[in-house]
Amino acid sequence: MELKTISQVSNAFKISTRTLRYYEEIGLLVSSKKQGYAYRSYDEGAILRLQQIVILRKLRIPLKQIGDILNNEDVVQAIEVFKQNITNLEDEIAALSTIKVILNRLIETLQKKTKLKLKLGILSDDYILDAIDSLSLQKVSFKEEKSMEDLNKAAESLSTLKSVRIVHLPPFTVAASHYIGENPEENAGKQLEEFVKASNLYEIKPDARVFGFNHPNPSKDRPDYGYEVWITIPEDMEVPAPLEKKHFNGGLYAAHMIILGNFHEWEWLLNWVTINNPKYEANYADDGGECMGGLLEEHLNYLYHCNLNWPESDEHQLDLLFPIKLKEQE
């Protein structure tokens, strides 16, 4: 099988090149280099392994547990992971089933009393207990056979965000680190980390926040893309080259927190902004798409982790920030 470039694999699996590189960093995936070619490529074994990762992610298996499964030939390891996740799902199903039954009982009761005013007794503890007592003890019935199409539909349904936060970012001054080329996030981050430590920023501004975005965005016609990282600084602070001092005007954003690596959830947030909410709409920046249209990634607790020299881990969280505005009233 011919080696596939990182761009080809990214397009085929609809996974960002950044996610592919992160899978390599945590030992889930291995790439190779074509002779005379500077960028990552993947052989048949890597492609098959990535297919397994994609399926396991759709089954809601955490990345660490996926690593435990794929890096261990003992089938017992996989069985234990699946059993643990089934237990978690059964607890979730039981909780949702309880809520569903109680809501149905409330609907039935209220439909019988449509001409009466709602009474608080309807929501009393005794009423809820009676509803819970009426729950069926039978397990939820599923078809034994499920296709990949069914799995994709289930994954799509579960990707609908229901708890997006609305936040306002105030204006602030930043030190900006920018890099275009291989591993732009990592290289831009190194430049910023050097500045943070050399300036003793943690002592000067312990509440500093860090934001990043693609600059420019990756595309089929562009093998290199860039990443820019900002850290908030005091307005009168000097910034050494190659960093630049910039001002951010602030704005309103839809925010969704992810664990590092789950960048596919950008699509979930996009759908929430553009499809699944009646109140807000996208408020893209006029940058020709070169800088993610004003979308930002806030690296939570970055300064604290940097100060303590903590390694990257599953605890590294990011807020995906999508610029929004109130819809005009028709």
Secondary structure as GFF3:
##gff-version 3
##sequence-region A 1 330
A	DSSP	beta_strand	4	5	.	.	.	ID=ss1
A	DSSP	alpha_helix	6	13	.	.	.	ID=ss2
A	DSSP	alpha_helix	17	25	.	.	.	ID=ss3
A	DSSP	beta_strand	32	33	.	.	.	ID=ss4
A	DSSP	beta_strand	40	42	.	.	.	ID=ss5
A	DSSP	alpha_helix	44	58	.	.	.	ID=ss6
A	DSSP	alpha_helix	63	70	.	.	.	ID=ss7
A	DSSP	alpha_helix	75	112	.	.	.	ID=ss8
A	DSSP	three_ten_helix	120	123	.	.	.	ID=ss9
A	DSSP	alpha_helix	125	133	.	.	.	ID=ss10
A	DSSP	alpha_helix	148	158	.	.	.	ID=ss11
A	DSSP	beta_strand	165	169	.	.	.	ID=ss12
A	DSSP	beta_strand	172	180	.	.	.	ID=ss13
A	DSSP	alpha_helix	184	199	.	.	.	ID=ss14
A	DSSP	alpha_helix	201	204	.	.	.	ID=ss15
A	DSSP	beta_strand	210	214	.	.	.	ID=ss16
A	DSSP	beta_strand	226	233	.	.	.	ID=ss17
A	DSSP	beta_strand	244	248	.	.	.	ID=ss18
A	DSSP	beta_strand	251	259	.	.	.	ID=ss19
A	DSSP	alpha_helix	265	274	.	.	.	ID=ss20
A	DSSP	beta_strand	280	282	.	.	.	ID=ss21
A	DSSP	three_ten_helix	292	294	.	.	.	ID=ss22
A	DSSP	beta_strand	296	299	.	.	.	ID=ss23
A	DSSP	alpha_helix	302	308	.	.	.	ID=ss24
A	DSSP	beta_strand	317	326	.	.	.	ID=ss25
###
